[in-house]
């Protein structure tokens, strides 16, 4: 095989040193920007590196300097537009700051998250951003904290873990949105989430996700404020895929005590719920009112446009990356941080239930 078709040999520090006519140690210091080296040597080394198209071995560099200029990001479901948008915010800030991003998806499995954190630490990332699959099982995150590696939690809190967390408080916006449904005449309000639990939901049970716990807390408080019992039988968790969500939606909308309004916990759940409603030959909001978390472009293109709880998801990703890079660089946190608040965006998918007189 000719040399033209053979694989190009990687250029090493020794090659650069030979081209620049300096020692390998001098070349390494100039390329790594550490230690004492004269300006003349630095210029010769950099010129030789450019001439040879030298690309540094990032692993070797990280072992020498202790910095990889890489951050690890661990999320539960990259297919969920919520995490996709947050990740875009992270990568935009990282790029501007000279950091690369390694992204790992866990399918909301704690065991997969433990392995992802281990892999990222082995790759010597400078810090981690994690959207924890569990707000309860966090020993692996505590170990990251104890190791001194910077860690920021995204979107979800973790009890007993003293780390910087970038998340929107969901309890108050959940309360406000539920009160809006109640004031519209609804009493049979369902909530559908992909959160995995070993048992069906019962009021007061401990949940792995701080986000879902806060949302259910807000729903319950809104009912209590009206002096009404919360229909816990309409809380449906473990809605894993499109088919299971379709079956759950059919169950919720059948029988004499059917739901008159449905709240979807995220965009993927919402898509499947809306599809199931259409398959049943029902219409929104004439037959069932609908409200969902997160505001994506498609929610404004449906007929009618959907009422949503809009979260600053992109800004959340940016804030998490900013916080992590600040920690990596050893800078202090600002005295005050820009609040991240969700808001209820009213469109056309909520109206009074047909049998509103039953509830008065």
C-alpha distance (Angstrom), angle and dihedral (degrees) to the residues before:
residue distance angle dihedral
X1 . . .
X2 3.81 . .
X3 3.76 122.7 .
X4 3.82 89.1 -116.4
X5 3.79 91.6 66.1
X6 3.79 98.3 37.4
X7 3.78 121.0 98.7
X8 3.78 113.7 -86.8
X9 3.80 111.2 -110.1
X10 3.79 113.8 -118.8
X11 3.79 112.9 -105.8
X12 3.79 111.6 -120.7
X13 3.79 134.8 -157.9
X14 3.80 87.3 -104.5
X15 3.82 89.8 58.5
X16 3.80 91.0 51.1
X17 3.82 91.2 47.4
X18 3.80 91.0 50.9
X19 3.81 92.0 49.2
X20 3.82 92.3 47.6
X21 3.83 91.8 42.9
X22 3.81 93.4 -126.6
X23 3.77 133.4 116.1
X24 3.80 120.7 -82.9
X25 3.83 89.8 -115.8
X26 3.82 91.3 54.1
X27 3.79 91.2 48.3
X28 3.80 91.7 49.0
X29 3.81 91.8 51.0
X30 3.79 92.6 48.2
X31 3.80 93.8 47.0
X32 3.79 93.6 44.0
X33 3.80 93.5 43.6
X34 3.78 93.6 -131.0
X35 3.79 135.5 113.2
X36 3.81 128.1 18.7
X37 3.79 118.9 -44.0
X38 3.80 130.5 151.8
X39 3.79 121.5 -111.1
X40 3.81 90.7 -117.6
X41 3.80 92.4 54.4
X42 3.81 91.8 45.2
X43 3.80 92.3 53.0
X44 3.81 92.8 47.3
X45 3.80 92.0 48.5
X46 3.80 94.2 47.9
X47 3.79 91.2 47.0
X48 3.81 90.8 50.4
X49 3.82 91.0 47.8
X50 3.80 90.8 53.0
X51 3.80 92.3 46.1
X52 3.81 92.0 51.6
X53 3.84 94.1 39.9
X54 3.79 89.6 -122.9
X55 3.79 117.1 -167.6
X56 3.80 116.5 -165.0
X57 3.79 121.8 -123.1
X58 3.79 98.9 -115.8
X59 3.80 94.4 -161.4
X60 3.80 91.8 52.5
X61 3.79 90.3 45.9
X62 3.81 92.0 51.4
X63 3.80 90.3 50.8
X64 3.81 90.4 52.3
X65 3.79 98.8 42.4
X66 3.81 102.1 25.4
X67 3.82 89.2 -126.3
X68 3.80 127.6 99.1
X69 3.84 97.8 176.6
X70 3.81 85.1 -131.9
X71 3.79 130.1 117.3
X72 3.79 126.3 -161.9
X73 3.79 121.9 -134.6
X74 3.81 122.3 -165.4
X75 3.81 120.1 -171.1
X76 3.78 134.5 168.1
X77 3.80 102.9 -126.7
X78 3.80 122.7 5.0
X79 3.84 88.5 -173.1
X80 3.80 87.1 68.3
X81 3.84 106.4 91.1
X82 3.81 88.3 -140.9
X83 3.80 91.8 67.3
X84 3.79 92.6 37.2
X85 3.79 90.9 58.3
X86 3.81 93.4 43.4
X87 3.81 89.8 50.6
X88 3.80 89.9 52.1
X89 3.80 88.8 55.6
X90 3.81 90.1 50.1
X91 3.80 94.8 48.6
X92 3.81 93.8 46.4
X93 3.80 91.7 56.0
X94 3.81 93.0 40.9
X95 3.80 92.2 52.6
X96 3.79 92.6 50.8
X97 3.81 89.3 51.1
X98 3.81 95.3 48.3
X99 3.81 97.4 -105.1
X100 3.78 129.8 131.4
X101 3.82 121.2 -143.3
X102 3.81 128.6 -135.0
X103 3.81 109.8 -163.4
X104 3.81 124.3 -160.9
X105 3.81 125.7 -175.1
X106 3.83 118.3 -150.4
X107 3.84 104.6 -176.2
X108 3.82 85.1 -127.0
X109 3.81 90.5 -69.4
X110 3.81 115.4 142.1
X111 3.82 92.4 -152.6
X112 3.81 89.9 54.1
X113 3.79 89.6 48.5
X114 3.81 91.8 52.4
X115 3.81 89.3 52.4
X116 3.82 92.1 45.5
X117 3.80 91.7 53.5
X118 3.82 90.5 48.8
X119 3.80 92.1 50.4
X120 3.79 92.7 49.1
X121 3.79 92.6 48.9
X122 3.81 89.6 49.7
X123 3.80 88.0 53.3
X124 3.80 87.7 56.1
X125 3.79 96.8 -122.2
X126 3.80 111.9 -177.5
X127 3.80 92.5 -128.2
X128 3.79 144.7 -16.4
X129 3.79 137.5 -122.1
X130 3.80 111.3 -162.0
X131 3.80 132.1 -177.4
X132 3.81 94.2 -159.0
X133 3.79 117.3 -132.6
X134 3.80 87.3 -149.4
X135 3.78 129.0 32.9
X136 3.81 87.6 -162.7
X137 3.82 107.2 43.8
X138 3.79 99.6 59.2
X139 3.82 105.4 134.4
X140 3.82 91.2 119.3
X141 3.79 90.2 53.6
X142 3.78 90.9 48.4
X143 3.81 88.1 54.6
X144 3.81 90.0 53.6
X145 3.78 88.7 51.6
X146 3.79 92.7 48.7
X147 3.81 91.3 49.7
X148 3.78 89.6 61.9
X149 3.80 94.1 -118.3
X150 3.84 109.8 140.5
X151 3.81 113.1 -106.3
X152 3.80 132.4 -176.2
X153 3.80 124.7 -175.9
X154 3.80 117.9 -138.9
X155 3.80 127.2 -149.9
X156 3.81 94.8 -21.4
X157 3.77 135.4 65.1
X158 3.79 127.6 -135.8
X159 3.77 120.5 -146.1
X160 3.79 115.9 -123.0
X161 3.80 93.9 7.9
X162 3.80 113.2 119.7
X163 3.81 100.2 -152.2
X164 3.76 134.8 119.4
X165 3.80 110.5 -86.2
X166 3.80 127.6 -164.7
X167 3.80 108.8 -161.3
X168 3.77 142.2 127.5
X169 3.80 116.2 -113.4
X170 3.79 102.1 -118.1
X171 3.81 100.6 -174.8
X172 3.82 98.1 80.3
X173 3.80 97.1 42.7
X174 3.81 89.2 46.7
X175 3.81 88.5 52.4
X176 3.81 92.0 49.3
X177 3.80 94.7 47.5
X178 3.81 92.8 47.1
X179 3.80 90.7 48.4
X180 3.82 87.7 53.0
X181 3.81 89.8 54.6
X182 3.80 91.7 46.1
X183 3.80 91.7 49.7
X184 3.81 87.6 51.0
X185 3.81 87.7 60.4
X186 3.81 102.1 -98.0
X187 3.79 122.0 139.9
X188 3.81 101.4 157.1
X189 3.81 98.1 67.2
X190 3.81 117.9 166.2
X191 3.80 127.9 -157.2
X192 3.83 120.9 -158.4
X193 3.80 123.8 -166.8
X194 3.80 139.1 162.7
X195 3.82 91.9 -134.6
X196 3.80 108.5 134.1
X197 3.80 119.0 -128.7
X198 3.78 132.3 167.9
X199 3.81 92.8 -135.0
X200 3.82 133.7 35.7
X201 3.79 113.7 -91.4
X202 3.79 119.6 -83.4
X203 3.78 124.7 176.8
X204 3.78 113.3 -86.1
X205 3.82 97.6 14.8
X206 3.81 116.8 144.9
X207 3.79 112.2 -106.1
X208 3.80 129.0 -159.2
X209 3.80 94.4 -134.1
X210 3.81 121.3 70.9
X211 3.81 88.9 -161.6
X212 3.80 94.6 56.8
X213 3.81 91.6 41.4
X214 3.81 90.1 54.8
X215 3.79 92.7 47.2
X216 3.79 93.2 50.9
X217 3.80 90.0 44.9
X218 3.80 89.8 54.9
X219 3.81 91.9 47.9
X220 3.81 92.3 49.6
X221 3.82 93.3 47.3
X222 3.79 91.2 51.3
X223 3.82 90.9 54.8
X224 3.80 91.7 45.7
X225 3.81 91.5 50.0
X226 3.80 88.1 57.7
X227 3.79 91.8 46.4
X228 3.80 90.7 -113.8
X229 3.81 131.3 131.4
X230 3.79 115.0 -111.8
X231 3.84 111.0 -121.5
X232 3.80 96.9 -128.6
X233 3.81 89.2 173.4
X234 3.81 87.5 73.1
X235 3.81 94.1 58.7
X236 3.79 105.4 102.7
X237 3.80 119.8 -173.8
X238 3.84 130.1 171.5
X239 3.81 92.4 55.0
X240 3.77 91.6 156.3
X241 3.81 107.2 166.6
X242 3.79 140.7 8.9
X243 3.80 93.9 -88.9
X244 3.82 94.4 50.8
X245 3.80 90.6 47.1
X246 3.81 89.7 51.0
X247 3.82 91.0 52.3
X248 3.79 91.6 47.1
X249 3.81 91.2 50.2
X250 3.81 91.8 50.3
X251 3.82 90.3 50.5
X252 3.80 92.0 48.8
X253 3.80 93.4 51.8
X254 3.81 98.8 46.4
X255 3.81 131.1 82.6
X256 3.80 134.7 29.6
X257 3.83 93.1 -65.5
X258 3.80 95.5 47.6
X259 3.79 120.9 153.4
X260 3.79 114.9 -96.6
X261 3.80 93.4 -166.2
X262 3.81 133.2 29.8
X263 3.81 128.3 -158.1
X264 3.84 114.6 -159.2
X265 3.79 115.6 -154.0
X266 3.81 96.1 -145.0
X267 3.79 144.8 0.0
X268 3.81 97.3 -89.8
X269 3.81 91.9 51.4
X270 3.80 89.5 46.1
X271 3.80 93.7 54.6
X272 3.79 92.6 53.0
X273 3.81 93.4 44.6
X274 3.81 92.3 51.3
X275 3.81 90.8 47.7
X276 3.82 90.8 50.8
X277 3.81 91.8 49.7
X278 3.80 89.8 52.6
X279 3.81 92.0 47.2
X280 3.82 89.1 54.6
X281 3.80 89.3 55.9
X282 3.80 91.7 -115.4
X283 3.77 126.6 134.3
X284 3.79 134.4 -138.9
X285 3.01 120.5 -97.0
X286 3.83 100.2 -3.0
X287 3.81 94.4 65.4
X288 3.79 101.4 19.5
X289 3.79 133.1 5.8
X290 3.77 118.7 -132.3
X291 3.79 135.8 -157.6
X292 3.81 128.8 171.5
X293 3.78 142.7 -174.6
X294 3.83 118.3 -109.3
X295 3.77 129.4 27.6
X296 3.79 114.5 -117.9
X297 3.79 128.4 168.7
X298 3.81 94.3 -104.0
X299 3.82 91.7 59.8
X300 3.82 88.4 69.3
X301 3.80 93.5 48.6
X302 3.81 98.7 59.1
X303 3.80 123.6 94.0
X304 2.94 104.2 -88.0
X305 3.83 103.7 18.0
X306 3.81 110.5 -114.7
X307 3.78 127.3 -106.8
X308 3.80 107.2 -124.8
X309 3.77 144.7 -178.0
X310 3.79 100.6 -125.7
X311 3.80 117.1 -150.0
X312 3.83 126.5 -169.2
X313 3.81 90.4 -118.9
X314 3.80 98.7 157.8
X315 3.81 90.5 46.2
X316 3.80 89.1 49.7
X317 3.80 90.2 56.8
X318 3.80 91.1 47.4
X319 3.81 91.5 49.6
X320 3.81 92.3 49.4
X321 3.81 92.5 51.2
X322 3.80 91.8 45.2
X323 3.80 91.0 51.3
X324 3.80 93.4 47.7
X325 3.81 95.1 47.8
X326 3.80 89.7 47.9
X327 3.80 88.9 54.7
X328 3.82 91.9 46.6
X329 3.79 90.5 52.1
X330 3.79 91.9 47.3
X331 3.80 96.7 -117.9
X332 3.79 123.0 147.8
X333 3.78 122.3 -108.3
X334 3.83 115.7 -104.7
X335 3.78 116.9 -100.9
X336 3.81 90.7 -117.4
X337 3.79 130.6 24.0
X338 3.79 128.4 -151.0
X339 3.82 106.1 -100.8
X340 3.80 118.6 -118.1
X341 3.79 109.1 -144.1
X342 3.79 133.4 175.7
X343 3.78 122.2 -141.3
X344 3.79 137.1 -160.2
X345 3.82 112.1 -116.5
X346 3.80 110.5 -160.6
X347 3.79 116.7 -148.2
X348 3.79 131.3 144.3
X349 3.80 108.4 -63.1
X350 3.82 98.4 89.1
X351 3.79 126.4 70.3
X352 3.79 137.2 143.1
X353 3.81 114.0 -68.3
X354 3.77 115.6 -106.1
X355 3.81 92.8 -116.7
X356 3.78 94.5 46.0
X357 3.80 91.2 137.0
X358 3.82 89.1 66.8
X359 3.79 90.3 66.0
X360 3.82 99.1 47.6
